[in-house]
Structure formats: structure tokens, C-alpha cells
Amino acid sequence: MDQVTSATTSKHEVDISTSVPPCHLYGDGDVYGIGVRTGIYIQCFAALSAKISRRYDDLKSLRLGFNAIGASVVIAMYTNIDEGSFIYLETYILFNLIFGLPAESEKEKRALVSGKDLETETTEGGKNDQPKGFREYYQRVYDSIPASSRDYINIGWFLLLELFALGTQLWVYFFGINRGHNPACKAKIFLFANINIYSNSWVILSKIGSVLSVILTAVLLLAGIILLVLGAIFSEYSVDERREADSTEKTAAPSTKEKDKKNQSPAEETPQQRLD
């Protein structure tokens, strides 16, 4: 018969059912329950399919969905910390679900500015018509970015979401590591080998990593803000370009009758046209 023990935290009890061995931990379904996992797996499969078939517009919608699910999971984790039902092992499950899987669809990289763009920038910058030159330059920069990576705003929010999760690491490894821990059970993760996350060596290594994560948090904050600003700039630029293109087509394109009249030779003119 299974033995059931409980580890009491500040406000809640975390039930741990052991089958001697191994231990089975019943965590918070709002953080990594079957519904959350299934939704993320389906979106990851859809993202890979969209990337393979080059349906880049669909990737934007999928990123928005990832951000929504990730935000809800992070909020649930923060709620657990506040209510005292947080378990240290949840951080590994959380990061793999809402950060590791979505990041797999962001591997395509390319230089933003090529040598030709720099040459054009130098040439156009010396002309009097600088606004036009800069618009052309920004267009070339925009075109040089892979279409799957142009969704600056959603990617920026994704980085800021990672920032909020990383911001808890210092607290987790220095203050929350023993919450919900049952000494009779060993919680293991796989990192090239089975590792007990409560072993002294792993705890020390994790504490060092949590201190370094403060630097990464600052980098993510800066990168997220830059991407949000770029998204706003390029969105406004694209709207202005479309408006300018539409107005140019309406004013510059001659009608078919005007083209035929202009190309008609004098010999082909009718008496009525000569009178006109």
C-alpha cells in the first residue's frame, strides 16, 4: 500500500505520495497541468509547421498565444509563492514549458545590415533628399531581416516575460528552495545524467547561477525594450509607406484612354479629334 506523507508550508499543504521508491509529487495544475501542457505542445507543433511552410504571418498569432499562456503560468507561479504552496521543482518544469519550447522556433538568424546597405547609406546620406534616402535605407534593413523574425513587439513581450520568471531565481535558490521539500524523497532532473536538485553541490551551483541571472535579467530588460521600440518604429514606417504608395498610384498612374490618346499618331487622328 502506498504511503502518504505531507510537507506543511506557511498556508497550504503539499501532498506527496510515495510508492517506496519513487516519490510522486502532486503539484499545481494551473502551472503545468495537462491542459497547460497540451495547449503549449499543440502551439509548438503549429509553430514548426508554419515555419516549415513559410507562413510567417501565422507565427505572429502563435507568438501572441505563447505570450498569453506564458503570462498566465507565470502569474500562477507568483501566486503560489505568495500563498506558500510553491515547490522548487516547479521552476524546471515552468522554464522548459513556456520558454524552452517557444524559443525553438526562433533559430533563424541573418545579419541586419549588409555591405551593400552600408554603401547605399553613405551614398544616399550625401544627397540633399535625405528623408527619401533614409526611407530607402530602412526599407533595405527591414527586407534584410527574415520575415519570421519581424514580429518585434511579440518577441519583445516574450523576452520581458522571461525577465519576470528569471527575476524569481535569486529568491528561489536562497529562500524558497526548501518549501514543500520532503527529505524522504529525492527530486531528480536529467542534465546529461540524473541529478538530485536538493544535493549540496547542485544547490551551490544553482545559487551561483541565480546570481548571474541578475545580469541576464538586465540584458533581457534592455533587449525587450529595444524590440518594442523597433516594433513601434517599423509599424509606423510600414503604415506611412503604404499610404504613400497608395497616394502615388492614384495621382501618377494615367488612365488607359489618356495613354492611347498620347500614343496616337497625327495620321490616325479623326476629324473630331483635330477639332478638339
Backbone hydrogen bonds in HBPLUS format (Angstrom, degrees):
<---DONOR---> <-ACCEPTOR-->    atom                        ^
c    i                          cat <-CA-CA->   ^        H-A-AA   ^      H-
h    n   atom  resd res      DA  || num        DHA   H-A  angle D-A-AA Bond
n    s   type  num  typ     dist DA aas  dist angle  dist       angle   num
A0003-GLN N   A0018-THR O   3.20 MM  15  5.53 143.8  2.34 164.4 167.9     1
A0018-THR N   A0003-GLN O   2.97 MM  15  5.53 161.8  2.01 173.1 178.8     2
A0005-THR N   A0016-ILE O   3.18 MM  11  5.63 168.8  2.19 165.3 161.9     3
A0016-ILE N   A0005-THR O   3.10 MM  11  5.63 168.4  2.11 161.3 161.4     4
A0007-ALA N   A0014-VAL O   3.28 MM   7  5.56 169.2  2.30 151.9 150.8     5
A0014-VAL N   A0007-ALA O   3.26 MM   7  5.56 172.4  2.26 147.5 149.8     6
A0009-THR N   A0012-HIS O   3.01 MM   3  5.54 164.6  2.03 170.2 174.5     7
A0017-SER N   A0024-HIS O   3.10 MM   7  5.32 138.1  2.28 168.6 166.0     8
A0024-HIS N   A0017-SER O   2.78 MM   7  5.32 158.2  1.82 154.9 162.5     9
A0019-SER N   A0022-PRO O   3.13 MM   3  5.73 174.4  2.13 154.0 155.0    10
A0031-VAL N   A0028-ASP O   3.13 MM   3  5.60 153.9  2.20 110.4 117.9    11
A0032-TYR N   A0028-ASP O   3.36 MM   4  6.78 165.1  2.39 155.9 158.4    12
A0033-GLY N   A0029-GLY O   2.77 MM   4  3.77 130.6  2.01 124.7 119.7    13
A0037-ARG N   A0033-GLY O   2.96 MM   4  6.22 171.2  1.97 161.0 163.5    14
A0038-THR N   A0034-ILE O   2.89 MM   4  5.89 162.4  1.92 144.0 149.5    15
A0039-GLY N   A0035-GLY O   3.07 MM   4  6.16 163.4  2.10 144.5 149.0    16
A0040-ILE N   A0036-VAL O   3.09 MM   4  6.33 158.5  2.14 150.2 155.7    17
A0041-TYR N   A0037-ARG O   2.88 MM   4  6.10 163.5  1.91 156.5 161.2    18
A0042-ILE N   A0038-THR O   2.97 MM   4  6.14 164.7  2.00 154.0 157.7    19
A0043-GLN N   A0039-GLY O   3.10 MM   4  6.26 158.0  2.15 142.3 148.3    20
A0044-CYS N   A0040-ILE O   2.90 MM   4  6.12 152.9  1.98 149.0 156.7    21
A0045-PHE N   A0041-TYR O   2.99 MM   4  6.26 159.9  2.03 150.9 155.7    22
A0046-ALA N   A0042-ILE O   2.94 MM   4  6.19 157.4  1.99 147.3 154.0    23
A0047-ALA N   A0043-GLN O   2.82 MM   4  6.02 149.0  1.92 144.3 153.0    24
A0048-LEU N   A0044-CYS O   3.00 MM   4  6.26 159.6  2.04 150.8 155.1    25
A0049-SER N   A0045-PHE O   3.02 MM   4  6.22 158.8  2.07 146.9 153.0    26
A0050-ALA N   A0046-ALA O   2.89 MM   4  6.08 157.7  1.94 146.8 152.9    27
A0051-LYS N   A0047-ALA O   2.94 MM   4  6.11 152.2  2.02 145.2 152.9    28
A0052-ILE N   A0048-LEU O   2.96 MM   4  6.13 161.2  1.99 149.7 154.5    29
A0053-SER N   A0049-SER O   3.01 MM   4  6.15 160.5  2.05 148.0 153.3    30
A0055-ARG N   A0050-ALA O   2.80 MM   5  4.89 156.1  1.86 149.9 152.7    31
A0054-ARG N   A0051-LYS O   3.23 MM   3  4.90 157.4  2.28  95.8 102.0    32
A0058-ASP N   A0055-ARG O   3.12 MM   3  5.65 134.2  2.34 107.9 119.0    33
A0059-LEU N   A0056-TYR O   3.11 MM   3  5.13 129.0  2.38  94.7 108.0    34
A0062-LEU N   A0058-ASP O   3.06 MM   4  6.37 155.1  2.13 148.3 155.8    35
A0063-ARG N   A0059-LEU O   2.84 MM   4  6.06 154.2  1.90 149.2 155.7    36
A0064-LEU N   A0060-LYS O   3.08 MM   4  6.33 153.8  2.15 143.4 150.4    37
A0065-GLY N   A0061-SER O   3.02 MM   4  6.35 149.2  2.12 142.1 150.4    38
A0066-PHE N   A0062-LEU O   2.82 MM   4  6.15 157.0  1.88 151.3 157.7    39
A0067-ASN N   A0063-ARG O   2.89 MM   4  6.13 162.6  1.92 152.0 156.1    40
A0068-ALA N   A0064-LEU O   3.04 MM   4  6.27 151.9  2.12 142.0 149.5    41
A0069-ILE N   A0065-GLY O   2.99 MM   4  6.25 168.6  2.00 156.8 158.8    42
A0070-GLY N   A0066-PHE O   2.77 MM   4  5.87 166.6  1.78 155.0 159.8    43
A0071-ALA N   A0067-ASN O   2.86 MM   4  5.90 155.4  1.92 142.2 148.7    44
A0072-SER N   A0068-ALA O   3.13 MM   4  6.36 158.6  2.18 144.6 149.9    45
A0073-VAL N   A0069-ILE O   2.96 MM   4  6.25 155.4  2.02 152.5 159.5    46
A0074-VAL N   A0070-GLY O   2.92 MM   4  6.12 163.7  1.95 152.3 156.6    47
A0075-ILE N   A0071-ALA O   2.94 MM   4  6.10 159.3  1.98 148.5 154.3    48
A0076-ALA N   A0072-SER O   2.99 MM   4  6.18 152.6  2.06 140.4 147.9    49
A0077-MET N   A0073-VAL O   2.92 MM   4  6.23 150.2  2.01 146.5 154.9    50
A0078-TYR N   A0074-VAL O   2.93 MM   4  6.24 160.8  1.97 152.9 157.3    51
A0079-THR N   A0075-ILE O   2.90 MM   4  6.12 149.6  2.00 144.7 153.7    52
A0080-ASN N   A0076-ALA O   2.96 MM   4  6.23 151.4  2.04 144.4 151.6    53
A0081-ILE N   A0077-MET O   3.00 MM   4  6.35 150.9  2.08 146.8 154.8    54
A0082-ASP N   A0078-TYR O   3.02 MM   4  6.28 156.5  2.08 145.5 151.4    55
A0083-GLU N   A0079-THR O   2.88 MM   4  6.11 150.4  1.97 148.4 156.9    56
A0084-GLY N   A0080-ASN O   2.89 MM   4  5.86 118.0  2.29 138.5 151.7    57
A0085-SER N   A0080-ASN O   2.98 MM   5  5.00 132.5  2.21 141.7 146.5    58
A0090-GLU N   A0087-ILE O   2.95 MM   3  5.66 151.4  2.03 121.3 129.3    59
A0091-THR N   A0088-TYR O   3.24 MM   3  6.10 158.0  2.29 122.6 126.2    60
A0092-TYR N   A0089-LEU O   3.23 MM   3  5.86 134.3  2.45 114.8 123.5    61
A0094-LEU N   A0090-GLU O   2.82 MM   4  5.92 161.2  1.85 153.7 159.8    62
A0095-PHE N   A0091-THR O   3.02 MM   4  6.14 168.9  2.03 148.9 150.7    63
A0096-ASN N   A0092-TYR O   3.21 MM   4  6.29 162.7  2.24 145.3 150.0    64
A0097-LEU N   A0093-ILE O   3.09 MM   4  6.18 151.2  2.17 146.0 153.6    65
A0098-ILE N   A0094-LEU O   3.05 MM   4  6.19 168.5  2.06 166.0 164.3    66
A0099-PHE N   A0095-PHE O   3.10 MM   4  5.27 139.9  2.27 130.7 138.0    67
A0100-GLY N   A0095-PHE O   2.98 MM   5  6.32 156.1  2.03 154.4 160.3    68
A0103-ALA N   A0099-PHE O   3.20 MM   4  6.03 150.9  2.28 140.3 148.2    69
A0104-GLU N   A0101-LEU O   3.11 MM   3  5.50 151.5  2.20 110.8 119.0    70
A0105-SER N   A0102-PRO O   3.22 MM   3  5.94 162.0  2.25 118.3 122.6    71
A0106-GLU N   A0103-ALA O   3.12 MM   3  5.40 161.7  2.15 116.3 117.5    72
A0117-ASP N   A0114-SER O   3.11 MM   3  5.24 120.0  2.49  97.4 111.7    73
A0118-LEU N   A0114-SER O   3.16 MM   4  6.55 154.1  2.23 149.8 156.6    74
A0119-GLU N   A0115-GLY O   2.98 MM   4  6.23 156.2  2.04 147.8 154.4    75
A0120-THR N   A0116-LYS O   2.91 MM   4  6.11 159.8  1.95 148.6 154.2    76
A0121-GLU N   A0117-ASP O   2.86 MM   4  6.04 151.9  1.94 144.3 152.5    77
A0122-THR N   A0118-LEU O   3.05 MM   4  6.31 157.3  2.11 146.7 151.5    78
A0123-THR N   A0119-GLU O   3.05 MM   4  6.32 160.6  2.09 149.3 154.5    79
A0124-GLU N   A0120-THR O   2.79 MM   4  5.90 171.9  1.79 157.0 159.6    80
A0125-GLY N   A0121-GLU O   2.83 MM   4  5.74 147.4  1.94 141.5 150.7    81
A0126-GLY N   A0123-THR O   3.34 MM   3  5.68 145.2  2.47 102.5 111.0    82
A0127-LYS N   A0124-GLU O   3.14 MM   3  5.44 161.6  2.17 109.7 115.4    83
A0133-GLY N   A0129-ASP O   3.22 MM   4  6.49 159.3  2.27 147.6 153.9    84
A0134-PHE N   A0130-GLN O   2.81 MM   4  6.04 161.2  1.84 165.7 169.8    85
A0135-ARG N   A0131-PRO O   2.96 MM   4  6.17 151.9  2.04 143.7 151.6    86
A0136-GLU N   A0132-LYS O   2.94 MM   4  6.22 159.7  1.98 151.8 156.8    87
A0137-TYR N   A0133-GLY O   2.91 MM   4  6.12 150.6  2.00 142.8 151.7    88
A0138-TYR N   A0134-PHE O   2.87 MM   4  6.09 164.2  1.90 151.9 155.1    89
A0139-GLN N   A0135-ARG O   2.95 MM   4  6.14 148.8  2.05 143.0 152.0    90
A0140-ARG N   A0136-GLU O   3.02 MM   4  6.32 153.1  2.09 144.8 151.1    91
A0141-VAL N   A0137-TYR O   2.94 MM   4  6.28 156.4  2.00 151.3 158.3    92
A0142-TYR N   A0138-TYR O   2.83 MM   4  6.00 159.7  1.87 146.5 152.4    93
A0143-ASP N   A0139-GLN O   2.84 MM   4  6.06 154.9  1.91 146.4 153.5    94
A0144-SER N   A0140-ARG O   2.97 MM   4  6.10 135.9  2.17 138.5 149.7    95
A0144-SER N   A0141-VAL O   3.17 MM   3  5.13 128.5  2.45  92.5 106.1    96
A0145-ILE N   A0142-TYR O   3.26 MM   3  5.51 156.1  2.32 104.4 111.4    97
A0149-SER N   A0146-PRO O   2.91 MM   3  5.43 157.1  1.97 115.9 123.5    98
A0150-ARG N   A0147-ALA O   3.46 MM   3  5.44 171.9  2.47 107.3 107.7    99
A0152-TYR N   A0150-ARG O   2.88 MM   2  5.49 134.4  2.09 104.4  91.1   100
A0155-ILE N   A0151-ASP O   3.11 MM   4  6.25 164.9  2.14 158.2 163.0   101
A0156-GLY N   A0152-TYR O   2.74 MM   4  5.81 152.4  1.82 148.1 156.6   102
A0157-TRP N   A0153-ILE O   2.95 MM   4  6.23 155.9  2.01 148.3 154.2   103
A0158-PHE N   A0154-ASN O   2.94 MM   4  6.15 146.6  2.06 139.8 149.4   104
A0159-LEU N   A0155-ILE O   3.01 MM   4  6.35 152.6  2.09 148.1 154.1   105
A0160-LEU N   A0156-GLY O   3.04 MM   4  6.34 156.7  2.10 147.1 153.6   106
A0161-LEU N   A0157-TRP O   2.87 MM   4  6.07 141.6  2.01 141.6 152.5   107
A0162-GLU N   A0158-PHE O   3.03 MM   4  6.38 151.8  2.11 145.2 152.1   108
A0163-LEU N   A0159-LEU O   2.97 MM   4  6.25 146.4  2.08 141.2 151.1   109
A0164-PHE N   A0160-LEU O   3.15 MM   4  6.51 150.4  2.24 144.1 149.1   110
A0165-ALA N   A0161-LEU O   3.26 MM   4  6.61 152.5  2.34 144.7 151.8   111
A0166-LEU N   A0162-GLU O   2.81 MM   4  6.06 164.2  1.83 158.2 162.8   112
A0167-GLY N   A0163-LEU O   2.88 MM   4  5.99 140.5  2.04 143.7 154.6   113
A0168-THR N   A0165-ALA O   3.21 MM   3  5.75 162.8  2.24 111.7 116.8   114
A0169-GLN N   A0166-LEU O   3.02 MM   3  5.42 156.7  2.08 114.0 121.0   115
A0172-VAL N   A0168-THR O   2.86 MM   4  6.04 162.2  1.89 158.6 164.7   116
A0173-TYR N   A0169-GLN O   3.05 MM   4  6.19 172.4  2.06 158.9 157.7   117
A0174-PHE N   A0170-LEU O   3.27 MM   4  6.20 139.6  2.44 138.3 147.8   118
A0175-PHE N   A0171-TRP O   2.79 MM   4  5.36 153.7  1.86 147.5 153.2   119
A0176-GLY N   A0171-TRP O   3.06 MM   5  6.28 147.4  2.17 142.2 147.1   120
A0176-GLY N   A0172-VAL O   3.12 MM   4  4.44 123.5  2.46 102.4 117.4   121
A0179-ARG N   A0176-GLY O   3.33 MM   3  5.49 164.4  2.36 107.1 111.6   122
A0181-HIS N   A0178-ASN O   3.33 MM   3  5.26 162.8  2.36 120.2 117.3   123
A0185-CYS N   A0182-ASN O   2.86 MM   3  5.58 165.3  1.89 128.6 133.5   124
A0197-ILE N   A0187-ALA O   2.97 MM  10  6.06 157.8  2.02 166.0 172.5   125
A0189-ILE N   A0195-ILE O   2.89 MM   6  5.33 151.7  1.97 146.3 152.6   126
A0195-ILE N   A0189-ILE O   2.77 MM   6  5.33 165.2  1.79 161.7 166.8   127
A0191-LEU N   A0193-ALA O   2.94 MM   2  5.07 165.2  1.96 144.3 142.6   128
A0199-SER N   A0196-ASN O   3.10 MM   3  5.52 169.4  2.11 117.7 119.9   129
A0203-VAL N   A0199-SER O   2.97 MM   4  6.16 158.1  2.02 155.7 162.5   130
A0204-ILE N   A0200-ASN O   2.99 MM   4  6.18 161.7  2.03 151.9 156.2   131
A0205-LEU N   A0201-SER O   3.05 MM   4  6.24 163.7  2.08 145.5 150.2   132
A0206-SER N   A0202-TRP O   2.84 MM   4  5.97 153.5  1.91 144.9 152.7   133
A0207-LYS N   A0203-VAL O   2.93 MM   4  6.14 149.7  2.02 146.0 153.7   134
A0208-ILE N   A0204-ILE O   3.08 MM   4  6.40 155.8  2.14 149.6 155.5   135
A0209-GLY N   A0205-LEU O   2.99 MM   4  6.27 158.5  2.04 145.9 152.2   136
A0210-SER N   A0206-SER O   2.83 MM   4  6.06 145.4  1.95 143.9 153.6   137
A0211-VAL N   A0207-LYS O   3.14 MM   4  6.42 145.7  2.26 142.5 150.1   138
A0212-LEU N   A0208-ILE O   3.13 MM   4  6.49 158.1  2.18 147.9 153.8   139
A0213-SER N   A0209-GLY O   2.86 MM   4  6.07 133.4  2.08 139.0 152.6   140
A0214-VAL N   A0211-VAL O   3.20 MM   3  5.66 154.5  2.27 107.3 114.4   141
A0215-ILE N   A0212-LEU O   3.02 MM   3  5.54 131.6  2.26 111.0 121.5   142
A0216-LEU N   A0212-LEU O   3.37 MM   4  6.83 158.1  2.42 144.8 150.4   143
A0217-THR N   A0213-SER O   2.77 MM   4  5.95 146.4  1.88 143.1 152.5   144
A0218-ALA N   A0214-VAL O   3.14 MM   4  6.46 150.7  2.23 141.5 147.8   145
A0219-VAL N   A0215-ILE O   3.02 MM   4  6.39 154.8  2.09 149.0 156.3   146
A0220-LEU N   A0216-LEU O   2.87 MM   4  6.10 161.9  1.90 152.8 157.1   147
A0221-LEU N   A0217-THR O   2.95 MM   4  6.15 151.2  2.04 143.8 151.9   148
A0222-LEU N   A0218-ALA O   3.06 MM   4  6.32 160.8  2.10 147.8 151.9   149
A0223-ALA N   A0219-VAL O   2.85 MM   4  6.09 167.9  1.87 155.4 159.1   150
A0224-GLY N   A0220-LEU O   2.79 MM   4  5.80 160.7  1.82 146.7 152.4   151
A0225-ILE N   A0221-LEU O   3.08 MM   4  6.23 160.4  2.12 145.7 150.5   152
A0226-ILE N   A0222-LEU O   2.98 MM   4  6.19 162.7  2.01 151.6 156.6   153
A0227-LEU N   A0223-ALA O   2.98 MM   4  6.16 162.2  2.01 150.9 155.3   154
A0228-LEU N   A0224-GLY O   3.03 MM   4  6.23 154.9  2.09 145.1 152.0   155
A0229-VAL N   A0225-ILE O   2.97 MM   4  6.22 156.1  2.03 150.1 156.5   156
A0230-LEU N   A0226-ILE O   2.85 MM   4  6.10 162.8  1.88 153.0 158.1   157
A0231-GLY N   A0227-LEU O   2.82 MM   4  5.96 156.6  1.87 145.7 152.5   158
A0232-ALA N   A0228-LEU O   3.05 MM   4  6.29 152.4  2.13 141.7 148.4   159
A0233-ILE N   A0229-VAL O   2.92 MM   4  6.21 157.9  1.97 151.4 157.7   160
A0234-PHE N   A0230-LEU O   2.85 MM   4  6.00 179.3  1.85 161.5 161.6   161
A0235-SER N   A0231-GLY O   2.97 MM   4  5.88 148.4  2.08 137.5 146.7   162
A0236-GLU N   A0232-ALA O   3.10 MM   4  6.19 161.8  2.13 143.1 147.6   163
A0237-TYR N   A0233-ILE O   2.86 MM   4  6.07 154.5  1.93 147.3 155.7   164
A0238-SER N   A0234-PHE O   2.85 MM   4  5.94 158.9  1.90 144.6 149.5   165
A0239-VAL N   A0235-SER O   3.12 MM   4  6.33 157.9  2.17 145.3 150.8   166
A0240-ASP N   A0236-GLU O   3.02 MM   4  6.25 162.4  2.05 149.2 153.7   167
A0241-GLU N   A0237-TYR O   2.92 MM   4  6.13 156.0  1.98 149.8 156.7   168
A0242-ARG N   A0238-SER O   2.99 MM   4  6.19 157.4  2.04 147.0 152.7   169
A0243-ARG N   A0239-VAL O   3.01 MM   4  6.25 159.5  2.06 150.0 155.6   170
A0244-GLU N   A0240-ASP O   2.92 MM   4  6.09 159.5  1.96 147.7 153.6   171
A0245-ALA N   A0241-GLU O   2.86 MM   4  6.03 156.4  1.91 147.7 154.3   172
A0246-ASP N   A0242-ARG O   2.94 MM   4  6.11 159.6  1.98 147.7 153.0   173
A0247-SER N   A0243-ARG O   3.01 MM   4  6.21 162.9  2.04 150.2 154.6   174
A0248-THR N   A0244-GLU O   2.95 MM   4  6.06 151.5  2.03 143.8 151.9   175
A0249-GLU N   A0245-ALA O   3.00 MM   4  6.18 158.3  2.05 148.0 153.2   176
A0250-LYS N   A0246-ASP O   3.14 MM   4  6.36 154.5  2.21 145.0 151.5   177
A0251-THR N   A0247-SER O   3.12 MM   4  6.26 153.1  2.20 144.6 150.9   178
A0252-ALA N   A0248-THR O   2.83 MM   4  5.63 157.4  1.88 150.6 156.9   179
A0253-ALA N   A0249-GLU O   3.31 MM   4  5.51 154.9  2.38 126.7 132.5   180
A0259-LYS N   A0255-SER O   3.11 MM   4  6.41 155.9  2.17 147.9 154.3   181
A0260-ASP N   A0256-THR O   3.03 MM   4  6.28 161.7  2.07 150.1 154.4   182
A0261-LYS N   A0257-LYS O   2.95 MM   4  6.11 159.0  1.99 149.1 155.1   183
A0262-LYS N   A0258-GLU O   2.95 MM   4  6.06 151.3  2.03 144.2 151.9   184
A0263-ASN N   A0259-LYS O   3.01 MM   4  6.18 153.0  2.08 148.3 155.1   185
A0268-GLU N   A0265-SER O   3.04 MM   3  5.43 139.2  2.21 107.9 118.9   186
A0269-GLU N   A0266-PRO O   3.15 MM   3  5.22 157.9  2.20 102.9 109.8   187
A0273-GLN N   A0270-THR O   2.99 MM   3  5.17 119.0  2.37 101.8 116.8   188
A0274-ARG N   A0270-THR O   3.05 MM   4  6.44 148.4  2.16 151.9 161.4   189
A0275-LEU N   A0271-PRO O   3.07 MM   4  6.35 156.8  2.13 149.0 154.5   190
A0276-ASP N   A0272-GLN O   3.09 MM   4  6.37 147.6  2.20 139.5 148.5   191
